[in-house]
Amino acid sequence: MWRVTLYAVWALAASLAFPVHAAELELVADTLEGPGFSAKKLRLSFSGAGPLKLSIGELSAQGRTWRNVGLACREAALEANVLQCREGALELSTRIPIRFSYSFSENKLEAELTPEPGERWRIAARFGGASWSASLTVDHGQAAHFGAFVPDGVPRPSAGRLTGSASLTGKRDGLQTLALDLGLAGLAFSDASGLHAGDNVSGRIGLRAEAQRAAWSWRGEALWKSGEIFWQPFYGKGANNRVEARGLQDARRLEAEQ
């Protein structure tokens, strides 16, 4: 309902006879929920051409919660049902430059984040209807930035670089497919106990998974070029080791074969 209301407000403003920048638009929403995320206490202000400001009191995704999230665009425009932010900043745990576009007619989001020079995170997502999809492409991304989205209990990266892609598809009842292809360089990670950790790990990880009723069918491969990993009670150093496996996992068991 929130998306429908927002689209109706902006579509009305865009169709007015006088220039759209003459209308000051403001939207307040108590809660917004979608696949894998929820947001509370949203406030959006936009004049139709010029600055855009979005504040979120609380944002939750993948078991993580951020408070007082902000998005500010110095230059934004609404044209042909497409909202474009050409120069903006995302206030999350740090301030990240961002530019994005969102098509209300297609429910499609495209965004590019550049936390540091030479580092790019590109996001594409489509919502609405009975299904959804999302993809992420990373160029020389700092693994520590990805760590903010890792659920509690899972080893969290603290250093290193990532290059590659990930894609997700799902339906209203949850995630359906997952594909991952990531190159690792100098990766360091650890869980809270320190019993699962790695240092200066370089290599590549590939994973394909598909939901099948109450279980997941998966196939993965990993190239461990260098670095050290401790996964109690295992300890080893990479020397161009390669592993391929496939299996089935549900809430009670994990079956795997090489």
Secondary structure, DSSP 4 states (H G I P E B T S, - for coil): -HHHHHHHHHHHHHT-SS-GGGS-EEEEEEEEEETTEEEEEEEEEE-SEEEEEEEEEEEEETTEEEEEEEEEEEEEEEETTEEEEEEEEEESSSEEEEEEEEETTTTEEEEEE-SSTT-EEEEEEE-STTEEEEEEEEEEEEHHHHHTTSPTTS-EEEEEEEEEEEEEEEETTEEEEEEEEEEEEEEEEE-TTSSEEEEEEEEEEEEEEEEETTEEEEEEEEEEEEEEEEETTEEEE-SSEEEEEEEEE-SS-EEEE-
